[in-house]
Amino acid sequence: MNQPTASSITCPRCQWTSYNPDDIRERYCGRCHAFTDAILDAQMDKALALARLQTQWEEAIRRTFPAATDSQCVGLAVQLFLACEKAGVDMYVR
């Protein structure tokens, strides 16, 4: 049984849509000059790194403020993340 063929592909990074059959078949973004599977893998790696970072921050907050509730720990971790992102701090552990 034949798989249905997609009529377009949209890049997860730049949101550009290509109707080129070669781009669709190869899952390639001509604007980013990258394969969309590699872009998705990189986005997943970043999301996992952020989740690990948030967990580490929550644990550090719990040690520092033992009376803090779970929601307070999560809220503070999110505030730290946003402040670091706004300041341009590289938060990702390599």
N, C-alpha and C positions, 0 to 999 in steps of 0.2 A: 504494500500500500504506500503510495507517495505521500510525503509530508507536504502540507500546504506551504507555499512560498510566500515569504513576507514581501510586501510591496515597498517597504521603506525600512530604514534603520535610523534611530535617534541616538546620538552620542550622550552618554550619561554625564560627561564633563561639561561640554559646551552647549548641549541641547540642540545642535544642528542636525537636521534631518536630511538624509541622502536617499535618493531614489535610484542611484546607480546600482545595477545588478551585481557588479563586482564588489562594491562596498558591502552590499547586503550579504552576499555569499561569504566574504572574508571577515565580516563583522568589523569593518574598518571605518574610522572617521577621517575623511580627507581634510577637514579643517584642523584637527588636532594632530594629524599624521600619527595616529596611534590606533591599535586594535582595541575595540571596546571591551573585550574580555580582560585585557591588561588594566584598563582604566577601572573597571569594576573591582578587580583584585586589589588594586592600590587603595580604592575607597574603602573596601572591607578591612584591609590592614590598618588604615587610619582609624576606622570605627572601633576595631578591637583594641588598638592602642589607647584610645580615649576611654573605653570601658575599664581597662586595667588601671589607667591613671585615676579615674574617678574612684575606683575601689581603694586604691592606695591612699588617696586624699581622705576618703571617709574613715579609713582605719586610723590615719594620723589624727584626724579630728576627734575620733572617739577616745584615743589615748590622751589627748590634750584636754578634752572636755568630757570627762566620763559621765556627767549628768545630762549630756545632750541626747535628745531623742533621735530616732532614725531619720525622721523627716528633716530635723535641723541639720544633721550631718550631711544629708544629700543636698539640702539647700545651700549650705556653706560651700560644699565641693563645687556645685554649679557656679556659684558666685566667684569662686577662685578661678575656675576655668574661664569664665567670661572676662574677668579682669586681666588675666594673662593673655588671652586672645586679643583684647583691645590694645594691650601694651606691646603686642608683637613678640611675646616671649615664646620661644620654641619649647613646647611642653612634652614632646614626644621622645620617649626613651628609645634609644637605638641599640 
